[in-house]
Structures are given as C-alpha cells and as structure tokens.
C-alpha cells in the first residue's frame, strides 16, 4: 500500500513537470514567432501597388530592394544567434530607408544601385555562409573563426550603410541650407530681422 502511494506521488510529480515543461516550450515558441513577425513587420517596406509605378529607374531599384529584404527575412528566421539577428534587423531597416529615398529623390539612384548591386548581395552571401556554418554539426577552429569574422564584418557594413544613407541626404541638406540663406537675406533686406554683426 505504501509503495502504491509513493508510486502515485512520483507519477503526479512527473506529470506536473512534463506539463510545466510543455507549457514553457509552447510559450517560448510563441515568443519566438512573435519576435520574428514583429521584426519583419517593422522593416517591411510599403510595397508599391501593382498599379503604382514610380518610373522604370525607381521601380527597378525597389524590385532589387524587395528581393534583398525577402532574403534577409529568411535569414533572420533561420539564424538563431540573437546578436546576428539584431544586425540583420538593422540592415533591413537601413535598406528600407534607402528604398524610400529612391522614391523621394531619383537623383540618388546611381549611388543606390551600387549599394543594391554589390554591397547588399555580398552581405547576404556572407549571412548565408554564416547560416550554413551554424546549422552544420561540424565544429572547429576554422568554422568558429569564419563565423566570428562574418559577425565582425556585419558591424563594419552597418556603419558603412549608415554613412551611405546619410550621404543620400547631402543634396537635400544643401538645398535646405541655400533656402535658409536666401530667406535670411530677404528678411534682413526687409528689416524684419536684426542684422548680424551690427
């Protein structure tokens, strides 16, 4: 009788552990899916509708950008390293902003095309290599070193992409600066502001 009671208690405890463990795994999976969906939604560009065209040059750039974003979303889902995922997320955000700039300022397209035709595909190629090495069961110094190099290269790429994005606004910044100077001169001429240096 004593043995049956002990066995019953052990079974109840084990059942409780299994239920708690199962719940935690389900919650972890839900959390992971939510994180992936949130990151993808946040950086998903507003795709132009089928009827909407921004012109052949801009449309070609947007098509390249959308292909790159789709590839990076797949890598984001596949790669489990949170640090690398954060970097992919940042690259997608920058890419989306560059695409929006192509719509707003067509004169930036030559710079953007270079970004989309070389830098971004090379980054995706490196991320694919990282993903393959992460999923392989082979471990070793070469694999670890290569993954580390790719991870460090992503930091360099992100800084370079931020600079590229900033440089795309150079023309707009010059135009605005010129407008401000002209307006200041007109206001001073009309006696509506105090002249500096008097």
N, C-alpha and C positions, 0 to 999 in steps of 0.2 A: 504493500500500500504506500509506504514511504517512497519507494522507488518510483511509483507511478506519479505521485505528486511532484517529485523533483523533475522527472522527465517532462511533465506538463508545464512546469515553470520554465524549464530550459526552452521548450518549444515556443512558448509565448514570448520569451525574451528574443529568441532568434527571429520570430515573425515580426516583432516590433522593429528590430534592427533592419531587416530586409525592407519593410515599409518605409522607414525613415530614409534609408539609403536610396530607394527607388524615387521617393519624392524629391530628394536633393538633386539626383541626376536629371529628373524632369525639369526642375526649376533652373538648373544650370543650362540645360539645352534651350529652354525658353529665353533665358537671359542672353545667351549667345546669339540666337536668331534675331532677337530684338536689337542687339548691338550692330549686327551686320546690316539689318534693314535700315536702321537709323543712319548709319554711316553712308549707305548707298543713296538713301533719300536725300540726305543733306547735300551731297555733292552732285546729285543727278542734275544735269543741265536741263533747262526748259527746251526740249527739242522743238524745232520749228515744225508746225503742222505741215501736212503734205501740200496744202495749197500755198503756204507761205514760202516765198523764196527771197533770199537777201542778195541774189545775184550769183552768177557762176563761181566767182572767186571765193566769196564768203561761204557759199554752200559747200564747196569742196573742202574748205578748212573745217567747217562744222562736222562734215562727214568723217574726216580723219580724227577729229577730237572725240567724237562719239564712239568710234571704234576703239580708240585708246582707253576711254573711260570704261567701256564694256570689258576689255581685257583686264584692266586693273581691279574692277569689281570682282571678277572671278578669282583673281589672285588674292584679294582681300579675304574672300571666303575660304580659300584653300590654305593659305598660310596661317598657322596658329600662333606664331610669335606676336605678342601684343605690341612690342616696340616697332617691329617692321610694319605691322598693320597701321599703327599711328602714322608712320611715314607715308604709306600708300594713301591713306586718307588725306594727308596734307598735299600730296602731289595731285590727287584728284581735284581738290579744292582749287589749287593754283591753275590747273588745266581748264577747269570750268570758267574761271575768271578771264583767262586768256581767250577762250572762245567768245565770251561776252564782249571782250574788247574788239574782236574781229568784226562783230556786228556793228559796234558803235563807231569804229574808226578803220575804214577799209585801207587806209594808207599804211597801217601796221602789218598788213598781210604778209609782205615778204619776210619780215622777222618771224612772224608766227609760223609760216610754212617751214622755216628752218627748224624751229622748235619741234613741230609735229613730224617732220620727215626724218630727223636724225636723233635728237636728244631724247624725246619721249619713247620712240621704239627701242632705243638702246637701254633705257631704264627698264622697260617692260621685259626685254630679253634677259637682263640681269635678275629681275624678280622671278622670272620663270626658272632660271638656273637655281636660285635660292629655294624655290618651291620644290623642285625635283630633288635637291640635296636634303631638304627637310623631310621628305616623305620616304626616302630610301632608308633601308635598315643598315646601310654601311656607315660606320663611324670611323673617324680617323683624323689625323692632323691636317691633311690636305682639305678635307671636307669642311672641317671647323674653320680653318684659315680662310677658305674661299667665302664661306658664309659671313664671316666677320668683315672681310674686305667689301663685300656687297653691302652689308649693313652700313659701314662707314661711308661708302660711296653715295648711298642714299642721302646722307646728311649734306654732303658736298652738292649733290644735284638739287636738293631742296633750296639751298642758299642761292645757287645759280639761277634757278627758276624764279625765285622771288625777285632777283635783280632784273631778269628778263621782263617780268611783269611790270616792275617799276619803270623800266626804260620805255615800255609801250605808252606810258602816260607823259613822256617827255614833250611831245608836240602839243598836247592839251595844256600842259603846265606853261609852256612858252606862250601859247595863245592867251591864256588867262592872265599871265604876267603883263603882256602887252596891253590887254584890255584895261587892267588896273592902272597902268601908267597913263594911258590916254585919258581915262576918266579923271584921275587926279589932276592932270594938266588942265582939263576943261573946267573942273570945279575951281581950281586956283584962278584961272583966267576970268571966271565969272565972279570971283571974290566970295565964293561960297565956303571956302576953307582957308585956314591960316597958311601962309606960305612958309615953308621950312627954311630955316637959316636967316630969318629976319628978326 
